[in-house]
């Protein structure tokens, strides 16, 4: 990976590790990962990219990818590797940091703006919604980006609320600027 800034992400169907190509993409180096740990973090991300098989689902219960790239957690047996792009990032961060990055319990079922999502999704997989209801949550990408401004772990929902509107406005301006340049 060299000196290129790369991102690892789950796009809902596959894991990608790719260079940051868009000059309007914004990223932050987390202070929880020291500069000396970056090669280890990159190696773990590459291992996860090889071994992980996530599937899209709006769930997170504190799962993580361990140092061997194996998905672990209380609901891993029930749900498998079901997560959003944010859940994928949280799985990686928790595994590397070996502690919760986010107070994920602050987000409940009400965090999903799509009514009936849990019931429809569980019906499609023949899962009883009551067995996974406590894991059903939607943490947005903007909320995850806002956590980079917080210096103590785990980051709570309340910690980021003042940054979310500012970040949303900043990203909208960046998109408009990008659109006008194309």
C-alpha positions in Angstrom: 0.0 0.0 0.0 3.0 2.3 0.3 2.4 6.0 1.0 -0.9 6.0 -0.9 -3.9 6.8 1.3 -6.3 3.9 0.9 -9.8 3.2 2.3 -11.3 -0.1 3.2 -15.0 -0.3 3.0 -18.0 -2.6 2.5 -20.3 -1.3 -0.2 -23.1 -3.6 0.7 -22.0 -6.4 -1.5 -18.2 -6.6 -1.4 -15.2 -5.4 0.5 -13.0 -2.9 -1.2 -9.5 -1.6 -0.5 -8.8 1.2 -2.9 -6.9 4.5 -3.1 -8.6 7.7 -2.2 -9.2 9.1 -5.7 -11.7 11.8 -5.2 -10.0 15.0 -4.0 -13.2 15.9 -2.1 -13.2 12.8 0.0 -12.3 13.6 3.6 -10.6 11.4 6.1 -9.2 11.7 9.6 -6.4 9.8 11.2 -7.8 8.5 14.5 -5.7 9.4 17.5 -6.5 6.0 19.0 -4.2 4.4 16.3 -0.6 5.5 16.8 1.5 6.1 13.7 3.6 3.1 14.7 0.5 0.9 14.7 -0.6 1.9 11.2 1.3 -1.0 9.4 -0.4 -3.5 11.8 -3.8 -1.9 11.2 -3.3 -2.1 7.4 -2.2 -5.7 7.6 -5.2 -6.6 9.7 -7.5 -4.7 7.3 -6.0 -6.7 4.4 -6.5 -10.0 6.2 -10.1 -9.1 6.9 -10.6 -8.2 3.3 -9.4 -11.7 2.3 -11.4 -13.6 4.9 -14.5 -11.7 5.7 -17.8 -12.4 4.0 -20.2 -9.7 5.2 -23.8 -9.4 4.0 -25.9 -6.3 4.2 -28.1 -5.9 7.2 -28.8 -3.1 9.7 -27.5 -4.8 12.8 -24.7 -4.3 15.2 -24.2 -5.8 18.7 -20.6 -5.2 19.4 -19.3 -7.8 16.9 -15.7 -7.5 15.7 -13.1 -9.1 13.5 -10.3 -10.7 15.7 -6.6 -10.6 14.8 -7.1 -13.7 12.6 -9.8 -12.0 10.6 -12.6 -14.1 12.1 -15.9 -12.5 12.9 -16.8 -12.8 16.6 -19.6 -11.5 18.8 -22.8 -12.3 20.7 -25.0 -12.4 17.6 -22.4 -13.7 15.1 -23.9 -17.3 15.3 -27.5 -16.0 14.9 -26.9 -13.4 12.2 -23.6 -14.3 10.7 -21.7 -11.3 9.2 -24.7 -9.0 8.7 -23.8 -5.3 8.8 -23.9 -2.0 7.1 -20.8 -0.2 5.8 -20.6 1.5 9.2 -21.0 -1.8 11.0 -18.1 -3.1 9.0 -15.9 -0.2 10.1 -17.0 -0.7 13.7 -16.1 -4.5 13.5 -12.6 -3.6 12.2 -12.0 -0.8 14.8 -13.2 -2.9 17.8 -11.1 -5.8 16.8 -8.0 -3.7 16.4 -8.5 -1.5 19.4 -9.7 -4.4 21.5 -12.4 -2.3 23.0 -15.7 -0.7 21.9 -15.1 2.3 19.7 -18.7 3.4 20.0 -21.4 3.1 22.6 -23.5 1.3 20.1 -26.4 0.6 22.5 -27.2 4.4 22.3 -28.7 3.6 18.9 -31.8 1.4 19.0 -34.4 0.2 16.6 -35.8 3.7 16.3 -32.5 4.7 14.6 -33.7 3.0 11.5 -35.8 5.4 9.5 -37.3 2.6 7.4 -40.6 1.4 9.0 -41.0 -2.4 9.1 -37.4 -3.1 8.0 -36.7 -5.6 10.7 -39.8 -7.6 10.1 -39.3 -7.7 6.3 -35.6 -8.5 6.5 -36.1 -11.3 9.1 -39.0 -12.8 7.0 -36.7 -13.0 4.0 -34.2 -15.0 6.1 -36.7 -17.0 8.1 -35.4 -15.4 11.4 -37.6 -14.6 14.3 -37.4 -10.8 14.7 -37.6 -11.0 18.5 -34.3 -13.0 18.6 -32.4 -10.1 16.9 -34.4 -7.0 17.8 -31.8 -5.8 20.3 -29.2 -5.9 17.6 -31.2 -3.9 15.1 -29.8 -0.4 14.7 -28.8 2.1 12.0 -25.7 4.1 12.7 -25.2 6.5 9.7 -21.9 7.2 7.9 -22.1 10.9 9.0 -22.5 9.8 12.6 -19.4 7.6 12.2 -17.5 10.4 10.6 -18.4 12.7 13.5 -16.9 10.3 16.0 -13.4 11.2 14.7 -13.7 14.5 16.6 -14.0 12.7 20.0 -10.9 11.9 22.0 -12.3 9.3 24.5 -13.7 5.9 24.0 -16.3 4.6 23.7 -17.9 7.5 21.8 -21.5 8.1 22.7 -24.4 9.2 20.6 -24.6 12.4 22.7 -20.9 13.1 22.1 -21.4 13.5 18.4 -24.7 15.4 18.1 -23.1 18.9 17.9 -20.9 17.8 15.1 -23.4 16.0 12.8 -25.2 19.1 11.4 -21.8 20.9 10.8 -20.4 17.8 9.1 -23.6 17.4 7.0 -23.3 21.0 5.9 -19.6 20.6 5.1 -20.1 17.5 3.0 -23.0 19.1 1.1 -20.8 22.0 0.2 -18.0 19.7 -0.9 -20.4 17.7 -3.1 -21.7 20.9 -4.7 -18.2 22.1 -5.3 -17.3 18.7 -6.8 -20.4 18.8 -9.0 -19.6 22.3 -10.3 -16.0 21.2 -11.2 -17.2 18.3 -13.4 
